[in-house]
Amino acid sequence: MMIFGGAMAIFEGIAAIAEDDLFVSTRNYVFQFSLTGWGWIHLILGIVVVVAGFAVFSGAVWARGVGVVLAGLLALANFMWLPYYPFWSLILIAINVFVIWALCAGPQKGVRA
């Protein structure tokens, strides 16, 4: 799920960088940012999350802590992205919360599938 969430953030970033007219910007929202700037933030965070996701698969101990922090940052970035693409942002926030839960819960030993 971590790799999937990172890949979706990469696509979100590419879409924001390539086409600013794709997203609807609302007026008089509490915070307003440049879509291109947010696109670069999502792109960079997405790439780092995908790399950390592969590190989790390899069994690196540091990757779990880094993954929790990065998933939290990506959830925050998607919260700030709500005015531009609300449905997509809510789905990615839910995925990142699930990733945080899964990384904090860890693998269960002795449980058979």
URKA-V215069 format. One record per helix or strand of 2 or more residues. SS is the DSSP state (A for helix, B for strand). FROM is the first residue (numbers start at 1). LEN is the number of residues. Records with the same first field share a line. If there is no record, write none. Layout:
SS = FROM-LEN ; FROM-LEN
//
This chain:
A = 2-17 ; 20-3 ; 35-24 ; 61-20 ; 86-20
//
